[in-house]
Amino acid sequence: MTGISLRKATLQDVPDIVACIDAAYARYRDKIADLPPVSDGVEEDIRDNQVWVIETDGDLAGVLVLVAASGADFIKLANVAVHPDHGGKGLGRALIDHAIATCKDQGFDEIRLNTHAAMTDNIGLYQHLGWHEIGRSETTVSMSRKI
């Protein structure tokens, strides 16, 4: 991957991160009535959690948000998003691989996530990448992957 870099996000990245997340979830906005505001809280995430951005030739192309809750024995993958202009380049996979490596580096042996039950393509992708379902409600699918 030429011209690709991964780095910790800064507060200066907030507008670009919000734009990236909103663009990544735009295809779901009209299909999922109860989709939460997916880009809310970016500033707080940068201050309180672990946020990385992936850039291609200097353009912010994707974002990863990890949360290591106090006392938890796993890291939560809170958000991973790739701007649709940069899809198909393996950036999402690179972000997920980074999440798994970060989890391992920090001494965790499990990573979890929640996704919307209507995002069946995402669920299938995560299953393909070794995640398994650990819970489900009407709108949420909880998944886990051992490291």
C-alpha positions, -999 to 999 in steps of 0.1 A, spaced: 0 0 0 19 30 -13 12 64 3 -6 48 33 1 59 69 -15 51 102 -12 75 132 -29 86 164 -57 111 159 -54 146 172 -81 172 179 -72 189 147 -85 158 129 -120 161 143 -137 177 112 -121 152 88 -130 123 111 -166 134 114 -168 137 76 -153 103 71 -176 85 96 -207 103 82 -197 93 46 -190 57 56 -224 53 72 -244 74 47 -255 43 28 -273 31 59 -289 64 69 -321 59 48 -323 21 54 -319 20 92 -344 42 110 -328 38 144 -292 43 133 -276 64 161 -256 96 154 -225 77 144 -201 106 145 -211 122 178 -184 124 205 -153 123 183 -135 150 204 -143 130 236 -131 98 220 -98 114 210 -93 127 246 -105 96 265 -100 66 242 -76 53 215 -83 68 181 -62 63 150 -66 76 115 -54 61 83 -43 84 55 -37 78 18 -14 104 2 -22 128 30 -60 125 29 -78 111 59 -94 79 46 -104 60 77 -107 60 114 -105 34 142 -119 40 178 -109 15 206 -122 17 242 -104 -1 270 -129 2 298 -115 2 333 -115 -32 348 -126 -49 316 -107 -79 303 -112 -70 266 -109 -40 243 -140 -27 225 -138 -18 189 -162 11 191 -160 23 155 -141 15 123 -150 35 92 -135 40 58 -145 68 36 -163 54 5 -139 72 -18 -112 50 -4 -130 17 -3 -116 -15 -18 -80 -6 -9 -77 -29 22 -79 1 46 -107 -14 67 -87 -46 71 -56 -27 80 -75 -8 107 -90 -40 121 -55 -57 120 -42 -27 139 -70 -30 165 -61 -66 171 -24 -59 174 -31 -30 198 -53 -53 219 -25 -79 220 2 -53 228 -19 -40 257 -22 -75 272 -58 -83 262 -68 -116 248 -102 -105 235 -117 -78 214 -154 -71 211 -177 -50 190 -214 -42 185 -229 -36 151 -265 -30 140 -284 -61 131 -294 -46 98 -258 -43 87 -256 -79 75 -227 -72 52 -206 -60 82 -216 -90 102 -205 -113 74 -172 -95 71 -165 -98 108 -173 -135 107 -150 -139 78 -123 -122 98 -127 -146 127 -153 -129 149 -182 -148 164 -216 -137 177 -219 -136 214 -253 -118 218 -281 -103 198 -311 -80 204 -336 -67 180 -312 -41 167 -277 -50 180 -253 -79 173 -225 -83 197 -194 -100 185 -160 -112 199 -127 -123 186 -101 -141 208 -65 -128 202 
